[in-house]
Amino acid sequence: MILQSLLMVTLLAADLDITAAAYGDYLGYEVVQTGIITETCAGQMGNPSMMGRGYINMSPPKGELNVVLRFIEGSSASYEPMQTAGWNAVELLAQDPDVLRSQMDGSPFKVIGVPAYLTAAKKIYAMQVQGPSGELLYLTHMLDPQSSLLKPEASKAPIGNTFIMVLGSSDLSETRLFVEGVFGNTLTDPLPFKIDVLAKARGETQDTLYPIMMMKFSGPFGFEFDQYGKGVDKQQSTGGIILVSASVDSLNSTITSLDGTPATSSCPGIQGQSELVSFPSGALLELVAP
């Protein structure tokens, strides 16, 4: 089974109106759907507690690949990213992190990592911010995207689409075994990497090296798997990212689904046959096929 494209990222929000205004005014995203999560949709998300909650679906600016951000009301005020295993960051393409940094002053977004090159080769220039509900965003400019593993299209707008989802793990070898047992996508070997915002959030020294792996979709998307330096609990749905949805070529080879039976999606913004799998970290991934 091959992962093809990112389709949707589902996050919890403390206030949908504040979230819509923040992502619209500062990131150029547009509300395309609103409503209430139905019982069937909540079940397909793997989280019955989402039933009855309000949601908004937001699309990136026109011309960008349409990876939808779905916000559901109910984020806890105590939520902090990178404190548990599971989905921890949304990485968006950006044209100019320096300009974005200057625009964030007084905004609902809190800069927690100023623009900087992430590698000695100086081909990735990024900043990190927290959104209105504490959700973690990486805003990344790829100086030479075609030389990278994922080969994303350069964003046409100041902020483009989600192209990487970051998952924290307490055991990268366990994650690797799971991924290789389910998917046929390219997976890199672990490499030690400095992640300043992660070290700061977890109270570890700035020279801490975290083993990371990259997984390439058939399209210009990927998953980043980080191994944390200390033991962590599995993901909890108190805030941040609670689900990632991605398309696959087929569901026939899914061997670790939570329910074992694909069903037509009843969630607005997702079309096709839907099935859930869970990473060892507890992070949920919705697989969608025609």
C-alpha positions in Angstrom: 0.0 0.0 0.0 1.4 3.4 -1.0 0.6 6.7 0.6 -0.1 9.3 -2.2 -1.2 12.7 -0.9 -2.0 14.5 2.3 -5.7 15.3 2.3 -6.6 16.7 5.7 -5.2 17.6 9.1 -7.6 17.6 12.0 -6.8 19.9 15.0 -8.7 20.9 18.2 -9.4 24.6 18.6 -10.5 26.6 21.7 -12.5 29.0 19.6 -13.5 28.4 16.0 -14.2 32.1 15.3 -10.8 33.2 16.6 -9.1 30.4 14.7 -10.9 31.2 11.4 -9.9 34.9 11.7 -6.3 34.1 12.6 -5.7 31.6 9.8 -7.6 33.8 7.3 -5.9 37.1 8.2 -2.4 35.9 8.7 -2.0 32.7 6.6 -4.5 33.4 3.8 -6.6 30.3 4.5 -10.3 30.3 3.7 -13.3 28.6 5.5 -14.9 26.3 3.0 -17.2 24.2 5.2 -18.8 24.5 8.6 -21.1 22.3 10.6 -21.4 19.8 13.4 -19.5 16.5 13.6 -22.0 13.6 13.2 -21.9 10.4 15.1 -20.8 8.5 12.0 -18.1 10.9 11.2 -16.8 10.9 14.8 -16.7 7.1 14.6 -14.7 7.2 11.4 -12.3 9.6 13.0 -11.7 7.0 15.8 -13.0 9.5 18.5 -16.7 9.2 19.4 -16.2 12.2 21.8 -16.0 14.5 18.8 -19.8 13.9 18.0 -21.8 17.1 18.3 -18.9 19.4 18.2 -18.7 22.3 15.8 -16.0 22.3 13.1 -14.6 24.4 10.3 -12.7 23.2 7.2 -10.1 25.7 5.9 -8.3 25.5 2.5 -5.0 27.1 1.6 -4.8 30.0 -0.8 -5.9 29.4 -4.4 -3.2 27.7 -6.5 -1.8 25.6 -3.6 -2.4 21.9 -3.2 -5.6 21.5 -1.3 -4.6 20.0 2.0 -7.5 21.0 4.3 -7.1 22.0 7.9 -10.1 20.9 9.9 -10.6 22.5 13.3 -13.0 21.0 15.8 -14.0 22.9 19.0 -12.8 21.6 22.3 -9.1 22.2 22.8 -7.9 22.3 26.4 -6.3 25.5 27.7 -3.5 23.3 29.2 -2.5 21.8 25.9 1.2 22.0 25.0 2.8 20.4 21.9 5.7 18.0 22.0 4.9 16.7 25.5 3.4 13.4 24.3 4.1 11.0 21.5 1.9 11.3 18.4 1.2 14.1 15.9 2.9 17.2 17.1 3.5 19.7 14.2 2.0 20.8 10.9 4.7 21.9 8.4 3.5 24.4 5.8 5.4 25.8 2.8 6.3 29.5 3.0 7.7 32.0 0.7 9.6 34.2 3.1 9.9 33.4 6.9 11.6 36.7 7.6 8.6 38.7 6.3 6.2 36.3 8.1 8.2 36.9 11.4 7.6 40.7 11.1 3.9 40.1 10.5 3.4 37.9 13.5 4.0 40.7 16.1 0.6 41.3 17.8 -1.0 38.4 16.0 -2.7 35.3 17.5 0.4 33.4 16.5 3.3 33.1 18.9 6.8 32.8 17.4 8.7 30.1 19.3 11.5 29.7 16.8 12.9 32.6 14.8 13.7 32.1 11.1 16.9 30.0 10.7 18.6 27.6 8.4 18.0 24.0 9.5 21.0 22.4 7.9 24.6 23.3 7.1 23.7 23.1 3.4 21.4 26.1 3.9 18.6 24.7 1.7 15.8 24.8 4.3 14.9 28.1 6.0 12.1 27.9 8.6 10.5 29.4 11.6 8.1 27.8 14.2 5.0 29.3 15.7 2.1 28.3 17.9 -1.4 29.0 16.8 -4.4 30.4 18.8 -4.9 27.0 20.6 -1.3 26.1 21.1 -1.0 24.1 17.9 2.5 23.9 16.5 3.2 25.1 12.9 6.5 24.9 11.0 6.6 27.6 8.3 9.3 26.4 5.9 10.9 27.8 2.8 12.7 25.3 0.6 15.5 27.1 -1.3 15.9 24.2 -3.8 12.8 22.0 -3.5 13.7 19.8 -6.5 16.9 18.7 -4.8 15.0 17.5 -1.7 13.5 14.1 -1.0 9.9 15.3 -1.2 10.3 17.7 -4.1 7.4 20.0 -3.1 6.2 22.7 -5.4 7.3 26.2 -4.3 4.4 28.0 -2.7 2.7 30.7 -4.9 1.2 32.4 -1.9 3.1 33.7 1.2 1.8 30.6 3.0 1.2 27.4 1.0 -0.1 23.9 1.8 0.8 21.4 4.4 3.5 19.2 3.0 5.0 17.4 6.1 3.4 16.1 9.2 5.6 15.6 12.2 5.1 12.6 14.5 6.9 12.2 17.9 7.9 8.7 19.0 9.3 7.1 22.1 10.8 4.3 20.0 11.8 5.0 16.5 12.6 1.3 15.8 9.1 0.4 16.7 7.7 3.1 14.4 10.0 1.8 11.6 8.7 -1.8 12.0 5.2 -0.6 11.8 5.7 1.6 8.8 7.6 -1.0 6.8 5.0 -3.6 7.6 2.1 -1.5 6.3 3.4 0.9 3.6 5.6 0.5 0.6 6.8 4.1 0.6 10.4 5.2 0.7 11.7 5.5 4.3 15.1 7.0 5.2 17.4 5.6 7.8 17.5 7.5 11.1 19.8 10.5 11.3 20.7 12.6 14.4 19.3 16.1 14.1 19.1 19.2 16.3 15.6 20.4 16.8 15.8 23.6 18.9 12.1 24.0 19.6 11.8 20.4 20.6 14.7 20.7 23.0 13.3 23.9 24.5 9.8 22.5 24.9 11.0 19.3 26.6 13.6 21.0 28.8 16.6 19.3 27.2 19.9 20.9 26.2 20.1 22.7 22.9 22.8 20.4 21.7 20.5 17.3 22.1 20.4 15.2 19.0 17.1 13.6 18.1 17.1 10.6 15.6 14.6 11.4 12.8 13.3 9.5 9.8 11.6 10.8 6.7 8.9 9.0 4.8 8.1 10.0 1.2 4.6 9.9 -0.3 4.3 9.3 -4.1 3.3 12.9 -4.2 5.2 15.9 -2.8 4.4 15.1 0.8 6.0 13.3 3.7 6.0 12.2 7.3 8.8 13.1 9.7 9.3 10.7 12.6 11.2 12.2 15.6 12.4 10.1 18.6 12.2 12.1 21.8 15.0 12.1 24.3 12.9 11.0 27.2 10.1 8.6 27.7 6.7 10.0 26.7 3.1 8.9 27.0 0.9 8.1 24.0 -1.0 10.9 22.3 -3.9 12.3 24.1 -6.8 14.3 22.4 -6.6 17.4 24.7 -5.4 19.6 21.9 -3.3 20.0 18.8 -3.5 17.4 16.0 -5.8 14.5 16.6 -5.9 13.0 13.1 -4.2 13.0 9.7 -6.0 11.9 6.6 -4.1 10.7 3.5 -4.9 9.0 0.2 -3.6 5.6 -0.7 -3.6 3.6 -3.9 -5.6 0.8 -2.3 -6.9 -0.4 1.1 -6.6 -4.1 0.2 -3.3 -4.6 2.0 -4.2 -2.7 5.2 -3.3 -5.3 7.9 -3.5 -3.2 11.1 -6.8 -1.3 10.7 -8.7 -0.4 13.9 -12.1 -1.7 12.6 -11.1 -4.0 9.8 -13.9 -2.7 7.5 -13.4 0.3 5.1 -16.5 2.4 4.8 -17.5 5.4 2.6 -16.5 8.6 4.5 -19.3 10.6 6.0 -17.1 13.5 7.0 -17.3 16.6 4.8 -14.0 17.2 2.9 -13.1 13.5 2.7 -14.4 11.5 -0.3 -13.8 7.8 -0.8 -13.4 4.6 1.3 -12.0 5.4 4.7 -10.1 3.2 7.2 -8.1 4.0 10.3 -4.7 2.8 11.4 -2.9 3.6 14.6 0.9 4.2 14.9 2.6 2.7 18.0 2.6 6.2 19.4 -1.2 6.2 19.4 -1.4 8.7 16.5 -4.3 8.0 14.2 -4.0 8.0 10.4 -7.0 7.9 8.2 -6.4 6.1 4.9 -8.7 7.1 2.0 -9.0 5.2 -1.3 -11.4 5.7 -4.2 
